[in-house]
Amino acid sequence: MTRKHLTRADLDPSTAGGHLPPARSALTLRLVLASLGLVSSLVGLALVLILGLPWGFALLFALIALTAIVDLFVVTRRKREERPLV
């Protein structure tokens, strides 16, 4: 009895003859995470300013908020350009 040697094509599901659905990105998850990051960084920024903590913390929270805002714009633009799956 001979054993068949497995090749990469035997193990790789992407070589299944094109029967797999196209990959979808997790833009909605990224949108939710960016929103949560924006809200939490704004709350942190408000707490830093209210409690009178050093300005370095305020700058850090402001930078995180700015990053979340940019990510929200990028994700919403990509979601508008995304083709619906039929």
Residue pairs with C-beta under 8 A, 6 or more apart in sequence:
8 15
9 15
13 20
14 20
21 85
22 85
24 85
25 78
25 82
27 75
27 78
27 79
27 82
28 79
30 71
30 75
31 72
31 75
31 76
31 79
34 68
34 71
34 72
34 75
35 68
35 72
37 64
37 65
37 67
37 68
37 71
38 65
38 68
38 69
38 72
41 61
41 62
41 64
41 65
41 68
42 61
42 65
44 57
44 61
44 64
45 58
45 61
45 62
45 65
47 53
48 57
48 58
48 61
49 58
